[in-house]
């Protein structure tokens, strides 16, 4: 999969993960893109490690499930870290 396809996958996976998670998350589209790409990478790594799956094909269902799952994990971690910050 190419670089721009991976960015598009990350943006869409991050947006889907934000829709799945309840509550209001911080961050705009750029943070969604970054967290989605990191989540897609995490999902691909975990999928390859645990299930011998990969993110080779953009239109494969396993690619999307791994990318959204990884994005959910990253958004949960980001929410825990960003939620601890308090405004002074």
Secondary structure, 3 states (H helix, E strand, C coil): CCHHHHHHHHHHHHHHHHHHCCCCCCCCHHHHHHHHHHHHHHHHHHHHHHHCCCCCCCCCHHHHHHHHHHHHHHHHHHHHHHHHCCCC
